Every structure is written in C-alpha cells, then in structure tokens.
C-alpha cells in the first residue's frame, strides 16, 4: 500500500472495507456470464418459451448481482513470497510504500481484540478464479469469492461483510454502506512484518524508521527490507 494509507491504518487502528460495487473489476460480485448462458440453455432445452427464459435468467442474475451493493470487502494476498506485480499495481507509480504480512490466526485475533463498535459478522474466504459457477453451487458466498481468471496472479483471500435487502429482513446499516467502512483492529496483533518498497532507496528506510519511532515504536522491530531489490 502507499505510505499515506499505511499511516492512516496504524493511526486509526483500522482496516478499511470497501463496497464491492466500487471495485475496478466490473465483474466483481456478479454472476459469471457462462453461468447465465448455461442456465438459459438449460431452460430452453426444457421447453420454456424464450420470453419466460429471458425473464427468469434476468431475475436470477439480479437476485445475486444486486447484492454486491450490500457487500463490503477487505482484500489480502496469499503467497509465500512477495509479488513484483502487486508492488507495482498497489503503489500506483509511487516509489514509497509498504506491504504488511500477517496470517489468518493473528488477523482474527486482531479483530477480536479491536472490539469494533459495530457488532457484525465478518466472513473469510479464499478467492477462486473462474468464469463459471455451477448453478447447484450458487450462493452469495460463492459469487463474492469468485473472480475472473485475469486476476489469478493476485492469489486473493478476502474478508467480507454481508448486508441484506429490507425485503429480506435487512436493516439500515449504522454507516454509509455505499462508500464502505473501517473496522477497528489491534495493529500490534495484526502485523507480523512490514516490508519496505523495493523501489525506494536507503533514504526511505531511514526516514520510515524515524517516523515509526515517533508514531508507533512497537512496530520498528517488525520492519524488513523487500527481497525484490528493484530500485
């Protein structure tokens, strides 16, 4: 992440969950096209007229895809090594930034200790990269943990929060769900290591350490240099 986002994270002691509809991937949180085509083909084969088939498929698509507006996501990457591609993408051209390393156990612990003021269920799922979900396996969980194969290099795991339509017993969230929300966590429990950008020189390490000593000294021992080494 860029340095400003990291500073905001540790100063606020929060993780940010964005609304799924705000993700840049336009297929995020929607039913895969191949699944809809398969459903349409099956309905036609069973003798339904085309107009009824189109209505059924459209409703099926809407019943799942519309829920992405009511879903909040926090994204991580699962990998035993750093990713040069993710460094490039998430720093967006900047040389200064960091990557934080955690694990599932400490992530859960940090959320529990954080005691966020909103009592909501938080789910955890590993993303599958495919352009098809069988109808029999179709759930809201499956849709939000499925991404197009273009993004397989991300090796993503995500946290997510579900909200529900009023018609299904949902209630109005105590925050603006359209933009997302922050979740309070314990930063010391969350962060195992802080990797410094491979694109910045030695000056960045010196300045970063000085900053950490002032705002969060307990994290200094967790600072490590990137192994990518690509200044």
Buried (B, 14 or more C-beta within 10 A) or exposed (E): BBBEEBBBBBEEBBBBBBBBBBBEEEBBBBBBEEBBEBBBEEBBEEEBEEEEBEEBBEEBBEEBBEBBBBBBBBBBBEEEEBBEEBBEEBBEEEEBBBBBBBEEEBBBBBBEBBEBEEEBEBBBBEBEBBBEBEEEEBEBEBBBBBBBEEBEEBBBBBBBBBBEEEEEEEEEBEEEBEEBBBBBBBBBBBBEBBBBBBBBEEEBBEEBBEBBEEEBEEBBEBBBEBEBEEE
